[in-house]
């Protein structure tokens, strides 16, 4: 039953946070719940590492007739990442988010979103994956509009409109699959659909689900909602979204298009390769053209979603392991960029590149910390981003996708350009209209400094122990490409 705790812990925390939202104790409850989710994720990861994938049948109904929760290395690792994201971001939010917004249910909505995210990670059937997506969508919409500013409402409407289109495609694909296979349990579908990828109904369902997950992940051509919405809410909300929302879409692509649909199907691989390549191009060029910090970050996320999806599209064990390692690298580094960007915005009273500057004089420590995720996201050795990109590039070369491997390298050059420009504008350039002697030293509250130092430490740890993290990614990739142990855990039998 430990498989149910990634859902039960954030769900219970959301309820308690809502009931106590007018009392300061709800912040403590929120942090305890986030810490408990991280501990649950680590326990699952150790359990799966020792004994292989685990499954729990809710209500005692044997698969494929009941609701199945299944945990393997990938889903357990993603729960750990979700716990880390919640703990660091909510610590930061305890200072950034004002009491009025908290009283409207900010912490409850964050944990409700975590419930949907973790539910998607551990569910064993497609219909419940849809249910958890909707939980995630509703709570994230609430986080986008909380506060009621015009920019937030505008961003939330764009976000919701495209995601609702994805929802319709998701349900259509689920309906086609159920009509064709008579089941929605993913392990059972893997058995029933084996050798049937040439059937029109199966390919149609695959196309619908591919579009739905692409919309959730922000792949080309359905990525415009992300840069239109991520810059509008609180910085802590943007950081949480960057860690979890699009990654659930990529996780679903990895899960469904290795387990339910046979990997390497030419029609699916071709669409994924094309979509991933264009996502890298449009995301990188979009980031290079922006002049506001969070818009740069948002387009950068789009480009890196393309790189992760490219690993799935190539489809070799090394490429899949590289895509999973990319999760480990990109999520803490990108969260830290948003949180550090929030400190820069607070100190300079703006996130426009033309209006910030002078921070190296005011806080050299901030510049040093800022360099850690910046250099990692660029891919400078020996930081984690270098190893992540090396795995994808090497797998592309081995599979003879030379143009795509070169595209990943080109995106790193563009990343160096726009993140390098951001660093120069924020730290080396004099602040416009302000004398250097008039700039006050940067001393944010400890509740804000602790998360950015923690995430910088995580990035450094992944860099120093890249081999250990790659071993986890390699094990997860092996379970995806050879799902026999997963099928045994869910369905039982030989």
FITIKE-174273 format. One line per field, with one value per residue (C-alpha): residue in three letters; residue number from 1; y, z, x. Coordinates in nm, 2 decimals, decimal comma. Layout:
# FITIKE-174273
aa: [ALA ...]
i: [NUM ...]
Y: [Y ...]
Z: [Z ...]
X: [X ...]
***
This chain:
# FITIKE-174273
aa: [UNK UNK UNK UNK UNK UNK UNK UNK UNK UNK UNK UNK UNK UNK UNK UNK UNK UNK UNK UNK UNK UNK UNK UNK UNK UNK UNK UNK UNK UNK UNK UNK UNK UNK UNK UNK UNK UNK UNK UNK UNK UNK UNK UNK UNK UNK UNK UNK UNK UNK UNK UNK UNK UNK UNK UNK UNK UNK UNK UNK UNK UNK UNK UNK UNK UNK UNK UNK UNK UNK UNK UNK UNK UNK UNK UNK UNK UNK UNK UNK UNK UNK UNK UNK UNK UNK UNK UNK UNK UNK UNK UNK UNK UNK UNK UNK UNK UNK UNK UNK UNK UNK UNK UNK UNK UNK UNK UNK UNK UNK UNK UNK UNK UNK UNK UNK UNK UNK UNK UNK UNK UNK UNK UNK UNK UNK UNK UNK UNK UNK UNK UNK UNK UNK UNK UNK UNK UNK UNK UNK UNK UNK UNK UNK UNK UNK UNK UNK UNK UNK UNK UNK UNK UNK UNK UNK UNK UNK UNK UNK UNK UNK UNK UNK UNK UNK UNK UNK UNK UNK UNK UNK UNK UNK UNK UNK UNK UNK UNK UNK UNK UNK UNK UNK UNK UNK UNK UNK UNK UNK UNK UNK UNK UNK UNK UNK UNK UNK UNK UNK UNK UNK UNK UNK UNK UNK UNK UNK UNK UNK UNK UNK UNK UNK UNK UNK UNK UNK UNK UNK UNK UNK UNK UNK UNK UNK UNK UNK UNK UNK UNK UNK UNK UNK UNK UNK UNK UNK UNK UNK UNK UNK UNK UNK UNK UNK UNK UNK UNK UNK UNK UNK UNK UNK UNK UNK UNK UNK UNK UNK UNK UNK UNK UNK UNK UNK UNK UNK UNK UNK UNK UNK UNK UNK UNK UNK UNK UNK UNK UNK UNK UNK UNK UNK UNK UNK UNK UNK UNK UNK UNK UNK UNK UNK UNK UNK UNK UNK UNK UNK UNK UNK UNK UNK UNK UNK UNK UNK UNK UNK UNK UNK UNK UNK UNK UNK UNK UNK UNK UNK UNK UNK UNK UNK UNK UNK UNK UNK UNK UNK UNK UNK UNK UNK UNK UNK UNK UNK UNK UNK UNK UNK UNK UNK UNK UNK UNK UNK UNK UNK UNK UNK UNK UNK UNK UNK UNK UNK UNK UNK UNK UNK UNK UNK UNK UNK UNK UNK UNK UNK UNK UNK UNK UNK UNK UNK UNK UNK UNK UNK UNK UNK UNK UNK UNK UNK UNK UNK UNK UNK UNK UNK UNK UNK UNK UNK UNK UNK UNK UNK UNK UNK UNK UNK UNK UNK UNK UNK UNK UNK UNK UNK UNK UNK UNK UNK UNK UNK UNK UNK UNK UNK UNK UNK UNK UNK UNK UNK UNK UNK UNK UNK UNK UNK UNK UNK UNK UNK UNK UNK UNK UNK UNK UNK UNK UNK UNK UNK UNK UNK UNK UNK UNK UNK UNK UNK UNK UNK UNK UNK UNK UNK UNK UNK UNK UNK UNK UNK UNK UNK UNK UNK UNK UNK UNK UNK UNK UNK UNK UNK UNK UNK UNK UNK UNK UNK UNK UNK UNK UNK UNK UNK UNK UNK]
i: [1 2 3 4 5 6 7 8 9 10 11 12 13 14 15 16 17 18 19 20 21 22 23 24 25 26 27 28 29 30 31 32 33 34 35 36 37 38 39 40 41 42 43 44 45 46 47 48 49 50 51 52 53 54 55 56 57 58 59 60 61 62 63 64 65 66 67 68 69 70 71 72 73 74 75 76 77 78 79 80 81 82 83 84 85 86 87 88 89 90 91 92 93 94 95 96 97 98 99 100 101 102 103 104 105 106 107 108 109 110 111 112 113 114 115 116 117 118 119 120 121 122 123 124 125 126 127 128 129 130 131 132 133 134 135 136 137 138 139 140 141 142 143 144 145 146 147 148 149 150 151 152 153 154 155 156 157 158 159 160 161 162 163 164 165 166 167 168 169 170 171 172 173 174 175 176 177 178 179 180 181 182 183 184 185 186 187 188 189 190 191 192 193 194 195 196 197 198 199 200 201 202 203 204 205 206 207 208 209 210 211 212 213 214 215 216 217 218 219 220 221 222 223 224 225 226 227 228 229 230 231 232 233 234 235 236 237 238 239 240 241 242 243 244 245 246 247 248 249 250 251 252 253 254 255 256 257 258 259 260 261 262 263 264 265 266 267 268 269 270 271 272 273 274 275 276 277 278 279 280 281 282 283 284 285 286 287 288 289 290 291 292 293 294 295 296 297 298 299 300 301 302 303 304 305 306 307 308 309 310 311 312 313 314 315 316 317 318 319 320 321 322 323 324 325 326 327 328 329 330 331 332 333 334 335 336 337 338 339 340 341 342 343 344 345 346 347 348 349 350 351 352 353 354 355 356 357 358 359 360 361 362 363 364 365 366 367 368 369 370 371 372 373 374 375 376 377 378 379 380 381 382 383 384 385 386 387 388 389 390 391 392 393 394 395 396 397 398 399 400 401 402 403 404 405 406 407 408 409 410 411 412 413 414 415 416 417 418 419 420 421 422 423 424 425 426 427 428 429 430 431 432 433 434 435 436 437 438 439 440 441 442 443 444 445 446 447 448 449 450 451 452 453 454 455 456 457 458 459 460 461 462 463 464 465 466 467 468 469 470 471 472 473 474 475 476 477 478 479 480 481 482 483 484 485 486 487 488 489 490 491 492 493 494]
Y: [0,00 0,23 0,30 0,50 0,73 0,97 1,05 1,03 1,25 1,56 1,51 1,51 1,81 2,00 1,95 2,05 2,36 2,47 2,42 2,62 2,88 3,17 3,07 3,08 2,71 2,62 2,71 2,46 2,19 2,27 2,22 1,90 1,76 1,84 1,68 1,37 1,34 1,35 1,08 0,86 0,90 0,80 0,50 0,39 0,44 0,22 -0,05 -0,06 -0,07 -0,37 -0,57 -0,44 -0,27 -0,29 -0,27 -0,23 -0,32 -0,07 -0,23 -0,58 -0,59 -0,78 -0,62 -0,54 -0,49 -0,26 0,06 -0,03 0,18 0,07 0,20 0,13 0,31 0,60 0,67 0,65 0,88 1,13 1,13 1,21 1,50 1,62 1,61 1,81 2,06 2,11 2,14 2,40 2,61 2,62 2,73 3,02 3,09 3,13 3,47 3,57 3,50 3,75 3,64 3,75 3,52 3,24 3,29 3,23 2,87 2,90 2,62 2,40 2,45 2,36 2,03 1,96 2,00 1,77 1,52 1,52 1,51 1,21 1,04 1,05 0,91 0,60 0,52 0,20 0,27 0,53 0,65 0,73 0,91 1,13 1,19 1,29 1,52 1,70 1,73 1,89 2,12 2,25 2,32 2,48 2,70 2,81 2,89 3,10 3,31 3,35 3,72 3,82 4,04 4,10 3,94 3,63 3,59 3,63 3,37 3,13 3,15 3,06 2,79 2,63 2,67 2,46 2,21 2,15 2,07 1,82 1,68 1,62 1,44 1,24 1,12 1,04 0,83 0,65 0,57 0,43 0,21 0,08 0,00 -0,18 -0,36 -0,38 -0,26 0,06 -0,10 -0,01 -0,35 -0,53 -0,31 -0,40 -0,76 -0,71 -0,47 -0,67 -0,71 -0,49 -0,16 -0,17 -0,15 0,18 0,21 0,15 0,41 0,66 0,62 0,66 0,98 1,12 1,04 1,18 1,51 1,52 1,45 1,69 1,97 1,89 1,88 2,19 2,03 2,20 2,31 2,33 2,50 2,86 2,84 2,80 3,13 3,30 3,19 3,11 3,47 3,58 3,42 3,44 3,34 3,04 2,93 2,96 2,76 2,48 2,47 2,45 2,15 1,95 2,04 1,99 1,70 1,51 1,53 1,40 1,13 1,02 1,01 0,79 0,56 0,51 0,50 0,23 0,02 0,05 0,12 -0,07 0,16 0,20 0,21 0,42 0,64 0,74 0,77 1,00 1,23 1,25 1,32 1,60 1,75 1,73 1,90 2,19 2,23 2,27 2,52 2,74 2,72 2,83 3,11 3,23 3,25 3,43 3,70 3,77 4,07 3,96 3,70 3,47 3,48 3,37 3,09 2,98 2,95 2,77 2,51 2,46 2,40 2,15 1,96 1,91 1,76 1,52 1,41 1,36 1,08 0,90 0,95 0,80 0,51 0,34 0,23 0,51 0,77 0,68 0,68 1,02 1,16 1,03 1,17 1,50 1,51 1,48 1,76 2,01 2,02 2,14 2,37 2,53 2,57 2,75 2,99 3,10 3,14 3,33 3,54 3,62 3,76 3,97 4,10 4,19 4,37 4,56 4,60 4,47 4,16 4,35 4,31 4,68 4,78 4,54 4,55 4,62 4,30 4,19 4,49 4,44 4,06 3,87 3,56 3,58 3,59 3,28 3,09 3,21 3,07 2,72 2,65 2,89 2,69 2,36 2,46 2,57 2,24 2,34 2,04 1,90 2,02 1,79 1,96 1,85 1,49 1,51 1,66 1,43 1,13 1,26 1,37 1,04 0,84 1,06 1,00 0,62 0,61 0,81 1,11 1,35 1,66 1,61 1,57 1,89 2,06 1,98 2,13 2,44 2,48 2,48 2,77 2,97 2,89 3,03 3,34 3,42 3,31 3,48 3,80 3,76 3,72 4,02 4,24 4,15 4,14 4,33 4,61 4,92 4,95 5,22 5,54 5,43 5,52 5,22 5,35 5,38 5,01 4,83 4,50 4,19 4,01 3,82 3,63 3,29 3,13 3,25 3,18 2,83 2,69 2,84 2,71 2,37 2,35 2,46 2,19 1,93 2,04 2,01 1,67 1,54 1,67 1,50 1,17 1,16 0,79 0,70 0,91 0,76 0,41 0,50 0,64 0,33 0,10 0,30 0,29 -0,08 -0,13 0,08 -0,10 -0,45 -0,42 -0,79 -0,71 -0,44 -0,67 -0,94 -0,69 -0,57 -0,88 -1,15 -1,49 -1,60]
Z: [0,00 0,01 -0,36 -0,25 -0,02 -0,30 -0,35 0,01 0,16 -0,06 -0,07 0,31 0,33 0,08 0,30 0,62 0,46 0,34 0,67 0,85 0,57 0,79 1,06 1,03 1,12 0,76 0,65 0,89 0,78 0,42 0,47 0,68 0,40 0,14 0,34 0,40 0,02 -0,03 0,23 0,07 -0,26 -0,12 0,05 -0,28 -0,47 -0,22 -0,22 -0,60 -0,62 -0,39 -0,53 -0,86 -0,96 -0,71 -0,77 -0,54 -0,64 -0,49 -0,32 -0,37 -0,73 -0,93 -1,24 -1,50 -1,35 -1,06 -1,01 -1,02 -0,87 -1,00 -0,91 -1,09 -1,08 -1,31 -1,12 -0,78 -0,89 -1,02 -0,68 -0,52 -0,76 -0,69 -0,31 -0,35 -0,57 -0,33 -0,02 -0,18 -0,35 -0,06 0,17 -0,08 -0,10 0,27 0,23 -0,13 -0,12 0,08 0,36 0,16 -0,12 0,13 0,28 -0,06 -0,05 -0,21 -0,02 -0,05 -0,43 -0,45 -0,27 -0,48 -0,78 -0,63 -0,58 -0,95 -1,05 -0,82 -0,91 -1,28 -1,18 -1,00 -1,18 -1,37 -1,61 -1,88 -1,75 -1,41 -1,58 -1,74 -1,40 -1,24 -1,54 -1,47 -1,10 -1,20 -1,46 -1,22 -0,93 -1,16 -1,31 -0,95 -0,89 -1,21 -1,13 -0,75 -0,69 -0,98 -1,18 -1,55 -1,68 -1,47 -1,60 -1,96 -1,91 -1,74 -2,02 -2,28 -2,06 -2,00 -2,36 -2,51 -2,23 -2,28 -2,64 -2,52 -2,28 -2,57 -2,77 -2,46 -2,40 -2,77 -2,77 -2,45 -2,61 -2,92 -2,72 -2,50 -2,80 -2,96 -2,67 -2,41 -2,13 -2,01 -1,77 -1,92 -1,84 -1,99 -2,29 -2,35 -2,37 -2,57 -2,83 -2,88 -3,26 -3,35 -3,41 -3,78 -3,70 -3,79 -3,46 -3,26 -3,47 -3,44 -3,06 -3,05 -3,25 -3,02 -2,71 -2,87 -2,94 -2,58 -2,41 -2,65 -2,54 -2,17 -2,23 -2,45 -2,77 -3,11 -3,23 -2,91 -2,68 -2,70 -2,37 -2,17 -2,25 -2,24 -1,88 -1,68 -1,64 -1,49 -1,14 -0,83 -0,89 -0,66 -0,87 -1,19 -1,04 -0,93 -1,28 -1,44 -1,22 -1,26 -1,52 -1,85 -1,70 -1,64 -2,01 -2,10 -1,84 -1,99 -2,34 -2,20 -2,01 -2,28 -2,59 -2,44 -2,25 -2,43 -2,78 -2,91 -2,92 -3,25 -3,45 -3,76 -3,77 -3,40 -3,40 -3,71 -3,56 -3,23 -3,41 -3,62 -3,32 -3,09 -3,35 -3,41 -3,04 -2,98 -3,27 -3,17 -2,80 -2,84 -3,09 -2,88 -2,57 -2,76 -2,87 -2,52 -2,30 -1,97 -1,74 -1,69 -2,07 -2,13 -1,88 -2,03 -2,38 -2,25 -2,09 -2,43 -2,60 -2,33 -2,34 -2,71 -2,60 -2,35 -2,61 -2,86 -2,63 -2,66 -3,03 -3,09 -2,87 -2,79 -2,43 -2,41 -2,55 -2,30 -2,01 -2,13 -2,14 -1,78 -1,66 -1,82 -1,58 -1,29 -1,42 -1,56 -1,29 -0,99 -1,21 -1,38 -1,05 -0,91 -1,21 -1,14 -0,77 -0,83 -1,09 -0,82 -0,60 -0,89 -0,96 -0,60 -0,57 -0,90 -0,89 -1,25 -1,45 -1,78 -1,88 -1,96 -1,60 -1,39 -1,31 -1,05 -0,85 -0,85 -0,63 -0,41 -0,37 -0,52 -0,34 -0,54 -0,87 -0,77 -0,68 -1,00 -1,21 -1,08 -1,26 -1,55 -1,64 -1,58 -1,82 -2,08 -2,05 -1,92 -1,79 -1,54 -1,43 -1,47 -1,79 -1,97 -1,89 -1,98 -2,32 -2,38 -2,34 -2,59 -2,84 -2,82 -2,86 -3,16 -3,33 -3,26 -3,42 -3,71 -3,64 -3,70 -3,78 -3,46 -3,25 -3,41 -3,32 -2,95 -2,97 -3,14 -2,88 -2,62 -2,81 -2,80 -2,43 -2,37 -2,56 -2,38 -2,03 -2,07 -2,17 -1,87 -1,63 -1,78 -1,76 -1,40 -1,25 -1,45 -1,61 -1,39 -1,28 -1,50 -1,32 -0,99 -0,86 -0,77 -0,41 -0,37 -0,43 -0,10 -0,02 -0,11 0,21 0,14 0,43 0,52 0,40 0,05 0,06 0,19 -0,12 -0,38 -0,19 -0,16 -0,53 -0,62 -0,39 -0,56 -0,90 -0,78 -0,62 -0,95 -1,13 -0,88 -0,86 -1,22 -1,25 -0,97 -1,11 -1,45 -1,30 -1,17 -1,51 -1,69 -1,47 -1,53 -1,91 -1,89 -1,71 -1,98 -2,27 -2,12 -1,91 -1,81 -1,44 -1,45 -1,62 -1,35 -1,07 -1,21 -1,37 -1,16 -1,31 -1,50]
X: [0,00 0,30 0,22 -0,09 0,10 0,23 -0,14 -0,26 0,01 -0,04 -0,42 -0,44 -0,20 -0,42 -0,72 -0,54 -0,39 -0,73 -0,89 -0,62 -0,56 -0,64 -0,39 -0,01 0,01 -0,09 0,26 0,41 0,16 0,24 0,62 0,57 0,35 0,61 0,88 0,67 0,61 0,99 1,04 0,77 0,94 1,28 1,12 0,96 1,28 1,47 1,19 1,18 1,55 1,57 1,27 1,17 0,84 0,55 0,18 -0,13 -0,48 -0,73 -1,03 -0,90 -1,00 -0,74 -0,60 -0,72 -1,07 -0,99 -0,78 -0,41 -0,13 0,21 0,56 0,88 1,22 1,10 0,78 0,95 1,23 0,97 0,79 1,12 1,17 0,81 0,88 1,20 1,02 0,74 0,97 1,20 0,94 0,70 0,98 1,05 0,67 0,65 0,82 0,72 0,35 0,15 -0,09 -0,39 -0,30 -0,23 -0,57 -0,73 -0,58 -0,24 -0,08 -0,39 -0,38 -0,01 -0,06 -0,37 -0,16 0,10 -0,18 -0,26 0,11 0,20 -0,13 -0,02 0,32 0,19 -0,14 -0,15 -0,43 -0,51 -0,84 -0,70 -0,41 -0,68 -0,84 -0,51 -0,44 -0,77 -0,69 -0,36 -0,52 -0,79 -0,55 -0,28 -0,55 -0,64 -0,27 -0,25 -0,55 -0,51 -0,46 -0,69 -0,45 -0,53 -0,21 -0,28 -0,63 -0,51 -0,23 -0,47 -0,72 -0,46 -0,32 -0,67 -0,79 -0,51 -0,51 -0,88 -0,82 -0,56 -0,81 -1,06 -0,79 -0,70 -1,05 -1,09 -0,78 -0,89 -1,23 -1,06 -0,84 -1,12 -1,33 -1,04 -0,88 -1,16 -0,92 -0,75 -0,50 -0,17 0,00 -0,30 -0,30 0,07 -0,03 -0,35 -0,20 0,12 0,18 -0,13 0,04 -0,06 -0,43 -0,60 -0,78 -0,46 -0,27 -0,55 -0,56 -0,18 -0,21 -0,47 -0,27 0,04 -0,13 -0,27 0,06 0,24 0,00 0,07 0,44 0,45 0,58 0,57 0,32 0,12 0,37 0,24 0,04 0,36 0,55 0,21 0,13 0,45 0,55 0,22 0,19 0,41 0,77 0,73 0,43 0,63 0,92 0,67 0,52 0,86 0,94 0,62 0,36 0,54 0,74 0,42 0,36 0,70 0,67 0,34 0,50 0,78 0,54 0,27 0,49 0,71 0,45 0,12 0,24 0,55 0,86 1,02 0,69 0,79 0,49 0,51 0,89 0,88 0,63 0,82 1,15 0,99 0,81 1,12 1,34 1,10 1,04 1,42 1,44 1,14 1,22 1,58 1,51 1,21 1,43 1,71 1,45 1,31 1,40 1,22 1,37 1,07 0,99 1,35 1,31 0,97 1,10 1,41 1,19 1,02 1,36 1,46 1,13 1,23 1,57 1,40 1,15 1,43 1,56 1,23 1,21 1,56 1,44 1,77 1,84 2,11 1,87 1,59 1,84 1,96 1,61 1,55 1,89 1,78 1,48 1,73 1,95 1,69 1,42 1,64 1,84 1,54 1,36 1,66 1,67 1,32 1,38 1,71 1,53 1,28 1,55 1,69 1,34 1,28 1,62 1,58 1,20 1,18 1,25 1,31 1,68 1,70 1,61 1,82 2,19 2,46 2,40 2,76 2,85 2,55 2,57 2,86 2,74 2,42 2,62 2,82 2,50 2,34 2,63 2,57 2,23 2,33 2,64 2,46 2,18 2,43 2,60 2,95 3,15 3,16 2,82 2,51 2,39 2,70 2,65 2,28 2,34 2,64 2,41 2,15 2,41 2,60 2,28 2,18 2,52 2,51 2,16 2,30 2,07 2,36 2,15 1,95 2,27 2,40 2,07 2,12 2,47 2,33 2,07 2,35 2,52 2,20 2,15 2,50 2,40 2,07 2,17 2,51 2,34 2,11 2,40 2,59 2,27 2,19 2,54 2,80 2,60 2,54 2,18 2,02 1,95 2,11 2,46 2,67 2,72 2,34 2,28 2,20 2,37 2,16 2,04 1,72 1,55 1,69 1,36 1,45 1,83 1,79 1,60 1,83 2,14 1,97 1,89 2,24 2,37 2,15 2,29 2,65 2,57 2,42 2,74 2,98 2,78 2,67 2,75 2,52 2,23 2,29 2,27 1,92 1,83 1,97 1,77 1,46 1,52 1,57 1,24 1,06 1,21 1,17 0,85 0,83 0,89 0,63 0,37 0,44 0,39 0,06 -0,09 0,07 0,16 0,47]
***
